[in-house]
Amino acid sequence: MTVHDVDAVAVTVEPGLALCLKVGLDHAKSLVRLSGKPLIPIHHMQAHALTARMTDRVDFPFLVLLISGGHCLLTVARDVADFVLLGESLDDAPGEAFDKIARQLNLKNLPQFTSVSGGVAIETMASQGDPKSFDLPLMLTQVRTCDFSFSGLKSQAKRIIAHEEKRQGVSRDDILPNAADICASFQYGVLKHLARRVQRSLLFCELSGLLPKHKTLVVSGGVGSNQFIRSGLQKVCDMYSTQLICPPPRLCTDNGVMIAWNGMEKLLCGKNFSAADPEAVDFQPKSPIGEDISSSVRDAAIKLSPLKLL
Ligand SMILES: *[C@@H]1O[C@H](CO)[C@@H](O)[C@H](O)[C@H]1NC(C)=O
C-alpha cells in the first residue's frame, strides 16, 4: 500500500505526552501534504473506547471502563465523538500500580518474568496465590462516586511487602516465598475497587436513562487483558443483565489499529470530522474524553448492595 491507496490520515492529537503527539502529528501532516488526503484528528481515549466496535457488534450508547497504565475511567460512549465521563482516577492508574508492586516484589528477577510487563507478572503469580491472605482496604468507600483511587492500595501493598521482608528475613532484592499470595491479594483489591465503581455506574445509567435496557460494558486498555479482573467484572455484569465485551489483548494495549479504526468510523459516520486546515491542527497534552458528569453521579449518592466476586 502507498499513501495514495488510503482514504484519510487519522492521527492522535489528544491527550498524551507533548513530544510524542508532536512527532505523530508532524508526520501525519507531511503525509497529508504529499497526498492531499483529509486529516482526521483522534482522541486517544475515545479510540480505546471504540475499539470493541471493530471486533464485536456494539451499538451506541454503551458503557466503557478504560483501565491501563495511564488511565482509569468510566464513560458512556453515546456516538463516535460524543462521550460523557462518569468518573476517573483521582491519582494513579491501575496498570501503573501493578508495575510498581511487581517491581517492589522483584518479580523481574524471576526468569519467566524478565521480558513481560508488571501486570502480566502479577497476574501469573497471583494464579498460584490466595487472594484472601492479605486484606487490602477498599478505596473511596466514603464517597458514592464512580471515581477511582489506587495510591492507598499501592502504599498498603508496599507496607505489606516491607513487613513480610522483615518478618521472614528476606533481603530487599530477593523474592518473598509468599509473593504469590501478595500478588493475588493486591489483584483482588484492585478488582474489588473496579467492581464497586462499575456496579455504581450501571445503577447510575439505569437511573438516568443513559443506557438502553440491554446494557453493554466494554472493558478496554491494557489492564482489561487481565483474566482475573475480566471474570470478576463478568460477575458484576451478570448481576445487572449487562453484556461484557473485552477486545482481544493485542487491541487493548496502545496500538495504531485502534486509531485507524476510529478514523474510519469518523469518516463513515455521516458527519465531517476532517480538519478544515490540516496545517493548523494542534495537539493537546491534556484533554478530557467528554462532558464530565461526575458531579451528577456524586449527587445521586447511589448505595451499593454487596457483591460476591470470588
Ligand atoms: C469536510 O470538511 C473539510 C474541511 O472543512 C472539507 O475540505 C471537505 O470537503 C469536507 N468533506 C466532505 C465530504 O464534505
The ligand as an SDF file (V2000), in Angstrom:
LIG
                    3D

 14 14  0  0  0  0  0  0  0  0999 V2000
  -15.1970   18.0120    5.1120 C   0  0  0  0  0  0  0  0  0  0  0  0
  -14.6710   19.2280    5.6150 O   0  0  0  0  0  0  0  0  0  0  0  0
  -13.4510   19.6190    5.0100 C   0  0  0  0  0  0  0  0  0  0  0  0
  -12.9450   20.8090    5.7690 C   0  0  0  0  0  0  0  0  0  0  0  0
  -13.9520   21.7520    6.0410 O   0  0  0  0  0  0  0  0  0  0  0  0
  -13.6660   19.8810    3.5410 C   0  0  0  0  0  0  0  0  0  0  0  0
  -12.4620   20.2620    2.9450 O   0  0  0  0  0  0  0  0  0  0  0  0
  -14.1980   18.6140    2.8870 C   0  0  0  0  0  0  0  0  0  0  0  0
  -14.5150   18.8460    1.5450 O   0  0  0  0  0  0  0  0  0  0  0  0
  -15.4440   18.1080    3.6130 C   0  0  0  0  0  0  0  0  0  0  0  0
  -15.7540   16.7830    3.1080 N   0  0  0  0  0  0  0  0  0  0  0  0
  -16.9840   16.4180    2.8020 C   0  0  0  0  0  0  0  0  0  0  0  0
  -17.1330   15.0170    2.3010 C   0  0  0  0  0  0  0  0  0  0  0  0
  -17.9260   17.1630    2.8910 O   0  0  0  0  0  0  0  0  0  0  0  0
  1  2  1  0
  1 10  1  0
  2  3  1  0
  3  4  1  0
  3  6  1  0
  4  5  1  0
  6  7  1  0
  6  8  1  0
  8  9  1  0
  8 10  1  0
 10 11  1  0
 11 12  1  0
 12 13  1  0
 12 14  2  0
M  END
$$$$
